């Protein structure tokens, strides 16, 4: 059985990922990641390209993306009831989370990647 200290340390190696556009990333770096009008911030529990690309194109309708990474413990969203599975009804649903928080400070966010997506290639990716 792993020691409690090891378990706690592992929590700080967990990341969530938010997909945005390069234009929004500039704003997020200055003002933080803000909730939408419903008080929600959408995130993924993985940065696997097939999942990120699928969500960016099929759920968000964007092809020029920046992936923003943050640790949910550092951002104060690791407590029960703060994070919920999104009922997306898609095979990507297990990776999607809704965070009910007004803002995540810029100092807690980092750019994990940036790319322009090929819509035709992404549509052919099987998501299981």
BELNOR-V698404 format. One line per field, one symbol per residue. phi: phi as a letter, one per 40 degrees, with the letter a starting at -180 (. if undefined). A space follows every 50 residues. Layout:
phi=???
//
This chain:
phi=.ccdccccdcccbbbbbbcacdcccdccccbgccccccgbbcabcabddc cdcccdccbbgbbbbbbbbacccccgbccdgcbbccccgbccdcccbbbc acabddccbacciaabccdcccccccbb
//
